[in-house]
Amino acid sequence: MSDPIDPSVPPSGTGCVECDATGGWWFHLRRCAQCGHIGCCDSSPSQHGSAHARAAGHPIVQSFEPGEDWFWDYATQGYYDGPRLADPQAHPASQPVPGPEGRVPDDWMDKVH
């Protein structure tokens, strides 16, 4: 297995790659610690972060929420002690949660897991 973390790789953007491509929305964002892919969390309707981890074999993610720096290991289902990753550390603080603005349905609370 290759190293599950590459601290030099920047995030893929400021929102979930797949949700942005399909017009979806997310609750919180997770950043792949190996390739920088930004995906939505498992509370989000589409759960793209964990889907990426399974498909790519990249088990470690870091929260991409402002003020949070914790890592999660999908393989062990536990927290992970990781290094500082390349900036930026989170999506812009002006980006709403859930997000993105304009795509979150009024009944979003009924749609989270």
Secondary structure, 3 states (H helix, E strand, C coil): CCCCCCCCCCCCCCCCHHHHHHCCCECCEEEECCCCCEEECCCCCCCHHHHHHHHHCCCEEEECCCCCCCEEECCCCEEECCCCCCCCCCCCCCCCCCECCCCCCCCHHHCCC
